[in-house]
């Protein structure tokens, strides 16, 4: 196929990492869905490469699943970095009847696939999904996806630092599926090969002008003595783990999380010029492979930006996957 001939739906869109990647492969986004209003604000602040005339925002994926199919735009590819809550087989099977509401999201995706029948899909989730319930969860998910008329690739774990070229140790699992009638031989699908990491954490750090609010001190943090004693090196990242500091000795940043910067654990720390600080939102954007042109909405709280980048996909990695996905569409 020639690039620029496919449309796609961006579900659980976050701030648009999937969209950037699939637009770079020639796609046109026709549907965006994201529940978090702050993430939607960041998403809508961007200058998107593609904008279909009939592009629509529908905040809730469950709402899309309930809608008349004719009210939802047609699309060739569905991309979904769906939430990583601890799915159980019981929750997945009971779906809407499950007391805790588990399984709604997955059943909604199944419903959308059945109603709209896109040619292909890409799903992304945490690595732990593969081992949950002794592997039963992922086997059940794959079975249900196949029941909807899709031929699946193998489930593949890829790391942002090995396959995306960014200095972040972030492992995620990916699944690609193709509609049965396309007769795609999924054994011919090629996941990205490892590439040499040519940058380190130090390369993404702001060189100057970092706001004082990002720096730690005894006056601001009761935990500062523990942090000061542990954070010694200038060539690595550390994490405050509520009651202790963990050093990352690989020269890259540990996986960004949605709760970093909120005063909790997993806050990435660096020592610069004799002082200790946490990463800035722009540095987090760089660690997820967003370009310098990616707009951080003025006035948005750092806590929201940290949450958004911690939840995001790594753009260069998804870009490599996207170009392979669309070869068979």
Secondary structure, 3 states (H helix, E strand, C coil): CCCCCEEEEEECCCCCHHHHHHHHCCEEEEEEECCCHHHHHHHHCCCCCCCCCCCEECCCHHHHHHCCHHHCCCCCEEEECCCCCCCCHHHHHHHHHCCCCCCHHHHHHHHHHHHHCCCEEEEEEEHHHHCHHHHHHHHHHHHHHHHCCEEECCCEEEEHHHHCCCCEECEEEEEEEEEHHHCCCHHHCCCCCCCCCCCCHHHHCCCCCCCHHHECCCCCCCCHHHHHHHCCCCCCEEEECCCCEEEECCCCEECCCCCCCCCCCCEEEEEECCEEEECCHHHHHHHCCCCCCCCCCCCCCHHHHHHHHHHCCCHHHHHHHHHHHHHHC
